[in-house]
Amino acid sequence: MRLLGRFLKDRWKLLCFFAGCAAIFAAVFFLYRLSLEPVLYAALLCMALGLLVLAIQFVRFCRRHKQRQRIFRQPDLLYREMPEPQTLEEEDDNAILQAFGEQYQKLLGDWQAQKSDSMDYYGAWVHQIKTPIAVMKMLLQHEDTPESRMLSDELFRIEQYAEMALTYLRLDSSASDLVFRRCRLDEILRSVIRKFAPQFINRRIRLEYTPTTLEVLTDEKWLTFLLEQLLSNAVKYTKHGTVTISVTPEKVVRIADTGIGIAPEDLPRIFEKGFTGYNGRAGQKSTGPTGLGLYLCKRAALKISARITASSVVGEGSVFSVDLNLPELQVE
C-alpha cells in the first residue's frame, strides 16, 4: 500500500488532468442537454484502459524500485546494474552517475595504492628500527645501574610505540588479515608475560598468574597485541603492588592491578579514540601516545569478536576483562 500511495502521488498531476478533461466533457454534454449514455460508456472504456495502463506501470514501478533497493544495499552494483532508462532525463541521470562512478573508482584506486605504500613503508620502518633498539639493549645488558635500567625501560616503550603505529595502519585491513584457529591460551599469556618480565623486575612489581588449560578460537596475533596493551597499562600505572592475570572457566581473561585507578567520570570514555582525560591517575594521561592504547585494544577486540570491559576504583586499581567465549564455529 505504501508503494501504491507513492506511485499515485508521483502521478497526481496526470490524474488531475484526466479528471479535469472528464469533468469538462460531462459539463458540455449536460449544458447542451445531450444524451450522457454514450459518453458514460466511452468514459468507462477509457477508465478501464487507463487502469490497465496504470497497473502495468505500477508493476514496472515496483520492479525498478526493488532493483534500486538492491543496488542501495550493494553500492558496488551502482554502475553495473542500474535500471534501463525509460526517458531522456533518466539517460542523463545514468550518464552523470557513470561519470561519478569512474571518478570514484579512480580515486579509490589511488587511495588504495597510497595506503599500500604507507603500509609497506611503516612495516619496513618498524623492522628496521628494531635493529638499533636490539643493539642498544645488548649494550645496556652489560651494565646494571639505575640509569641503564631506566634506558632499557624507555627502549621498551619505543619498541611498543613502533608496533602500535603499524597496528593502527592494519586496523582497517580486510578479513584476510585474520587467521582464526584453536590456540592454547596459556601459551599466549606466557609469551606476553615473558615480554614484560624485565618491566616487572625493574619496577619491583609482583606478578600473579595461574596457568590454564583452556583453548580459544581466535586470531593469535591480534589477541597477543590486545593482551600486551592491557598488561602494558597495568605495569605503567602500578607503582607498587601486584598485577594479577586470571582466566575464568567461561574463557574470560582478567588483568587486574593495584595501581592508582580510573575516575568514574573517565571510565565510560577510556576506549574512545584520542581520549586522554585526567582519570584519577595523578594527572597522568592513561591511554598511551595521543590516547590510542585502549582505543586500539577496543578495535583489536572487535576484529576477533571478543568483548572488552573495565572496572576501577581510584586508589585501589583497575580490572580489564576480555571475554573470548565465542560461539562454536566450523574451523576450515
N, C-alpha and C positions, 0 to 999 in steps of 0.2 A: 504493500500500500504506500510505503514511503516513496518508492521509486515511481509509482504511478502518479502520485501527487507532484513529484518533481518534474516528471515528464509533461504533465498538463500545464504546470506553472511555466515551464520554459516555452510553451506554445500558446500562451493566453492571448497574445495579440492576434494570432491567426484565427483562433477560435472566436474571438470577439468580432473579427472582420466577417466571418461566415454568418455569425448570429445577426449582425447588423444587416447584411445583404438579405437574409431571410425575412427580417422584420420589414425591410423596405418593400420587398415583393408582396408580403402579406398586406401591408398598408395600402399599396397601389390597387391591388385587386379588391380590397374592401371598399375603397373610396369610389371605384368605378363600378361597384356592385356586380363584379364578375363572379362566376362560379369558382368556389375555392377547392372543389373536389379534385380537379386535375392538378392544381398547384400543390395540394397536400400530398397527392400521390407521388408527384415528381420530387417533392421535398423529402418524403420518406425514403425514396430510392437513393437520392443524393446523400441522405444521412447514413443509410446502410453502407453505401460505398465509402463515405468518409470515415465511418467507424472501422471498416475493414482496413483502410489505408493507415489509420491511426494505430490499429492493432499490430500491423506489420512493422510500422516504425517503432512501436513500443518494444517489440521483441528485439529489433536491432539495437535499440537504445540500451536494453538490459544486457545484451551480449557485449556491446562495446564498453559498458560500464564495468562489467566483470573483468574484461580484459585489461582495462586501465587499473582496476584494483589489484590484479595480479602483478602488473608492472610496478605499482606503487610498493608492494611488498618485496619485490625483487628489482631494485633500481637498475641492475646491470642489464635488464631486458629493455630498458627505455628506448635505446636507439636501434633495437633489432626487431621488436615485436609491437610497435605502435600500430593501432588500428588503421586500416586503409582510409585515406582521406576521402570524404564524400563531396567536399566543396573546395573552391579555390582558397577560402580562408583557412581551412584545415590543412591544405597543402602548404600554405605559407607558414603555419604554425609548426608543421613537421620539419620544414626546411630550417627554421630557426633552431629547433631542438637538435637537429642533426649537426648544425654548426657549433652549438654549445657543447654537444657531446664530443665532437672531435677535439675541441679546445680543452675540454676536461680530461680526455684521455691523454693528451699531450702533457698537460700539467701534472697529471698523476704519474705518468712515466718518468718525468723529470724528477719529481719528488721522491719516487721510489729509488731511482738511481742515486740521488743525493744521499738518501738515508742509508743505502747500502754502502756507499763510500764512507760515510761517517762511522758506520758500524765497523768496517774494515780498519779504518784509521784508529779508532779508540781501542779496538781489540788488539791491534799491533802495539799501540802505545802502552796498554796495561801490561802486556807480556814483556815489553822492553823495559818498563820502569821497574819490573820485579827483579831484574838483574842487578842494578846498582843497590837496590834495597837488600837483596840477599848478600851482596858483598859487604855492605855496611854492617849487617847483622853478624857476619862471620868475624869482622874486625872487632866488634864490641864483645863477642863471646870470650875474648882473651882478657877482658877486664871485668872486674866485679866491684864497681863503685856506684854510689848513688847517681852520679852523672851518667854512667853507661847504662844503668837500668832505666833512667828517665829517657835517654835517647832511644833505647830499644822499644819502649812504650810508644814513643812518637812515630817511630818507623812502622810499628804495627798498625797504628791509626792511619798513616799514609797509605799503606797497602790496602786497608779496608776501604778507604775513600775511593781509591782507584777502582776497586771491584764494584763499588756502588755506582760509579759513573757508567761502567759498562752494563751493569744490570738495569739501570734506568733506561738505557737505549734499547735493551732487549724486551722491555715490558710489553710493548705492543707488537711483538713478533707473532707470527702465525702459530696455529696449534701444532704445526710440525716441529716446533721447538720443544714440545713436551714429549717425554717418554715415560709413560706410566708402566710400572711393574711392581711386583711384590718385593718390598725391601725389609730387611731386619732393622727395626727401629733402634735397637741397641747399638748397632754398628754406626749408624748415622750420628747418634748422640755422642758416642765415644770419639768419633773423628772431630766433632765440633769442640768437645771438651779438651782434646789434645791441642787443638789450635790455640785455645785460650789459656792453657796451663801456665805459661810464663806470666800472664797477666795476674792470675790468682796468686802466684808465688810472690811477684814483685809488690803487689798491693796487700799481701798478707790477708787474703780473703779465703775463708773456708768454703769448700765445695762439698755438697752432699748429693750423691746420686745413687739410686738403687737400680741395678741392671734389670732389663725387661726382656722377655722372650717374644714379645708381640711382633707381628709383621703387619705392614700397612701397604695399601695400594696407593702409590704416589709417584711423583717425579723427584728423584733423589737430589738432583742439582738444585731445584727451587726450594725444596724442603730444607736442605742444608743451608742455603742462603738465609732463609727465614729464621731458622734457629740461631744462626750465627749473629744476626742482627739483634735478636732478643737477648742473647747471652751477653753481647757487647754492651747493651744498655744496662743490663743488670750489674755487670762489673764496673761500668763507668760511674754509676750513681750509688754504689755501695762503698763507702769509705772504710767502714769496719763492719764485720759481721759475717753473714753466711749467704751463699746463693744455693738454692735447693732446686734440683731438677727431678721431677717425678712423672710417672706415666700411670694413668688410671686404667683399669680393665676395659673401659669404654674407648680406649685409644685417644685420650686427651693428654697432651704433653703440657706440663705446667712448669714454668720457670719463675721462681719466687726469690725475692731478695729482701734484705733488711736495710735497704737504703733509705733515702730521705722522702720517698713517696711522691705522689702526684696530687695536686689540689683538686677537690671535687669539681670546681668550675672548669678545669682544664681537661679532665678525664674524657668527656664526650668528644673532644676535638683532637686528641693526640694522633689519630690516624689520618688527619687531613693533610693535604699537600702544603708544605710551607709553614705549617703551624709551629711556632717556636715560643709559645706563651710561657710566662714565668709560672710554672705549675707546681709550686711548692718545693722546687729543687734549689733552694737558696740562691735564686737569681740566675741559675744556670739554664741554658736552653737544652731541651731534652731530646730532640729527635734527630740529632746528627747534623751535618752541614746543611744549611738552608732548610732545615726541617724536613729532610727526606727519609730519614731512617725508618720510622714507623709507617710512613706512607708506603715505602717500598715493601715493608712487611705485609701490609694490607693487600697490596696488589699481588704479591707473590702468593699469598694465601688464596686469593681468588683464582689464580691460574691453576692451582692444584685442588680446587674445590674444598679447601679447608676453611674453618671458621676461627677467627682470632678475636679474643676478648681480653679485657684488662680490668683489674680492680686494684685499688690502692688506698692506703691511709697515710696521710702526711706524717712523717717522722717515724713510721713503722715499716714501710716498704711497699712493694708492688708485686702483683702476681699476673703474669701473662699466660693465657691458656690457648693452645692450638688444638682444635678438635679435628682429628684425622679419621673419624669414623665415617668413611664413605660407604654408600650402598654397594652391594656386591655387583661388580661389573664383569663382563666377559673379557678376559685378557687375551689378546691375539698373540 
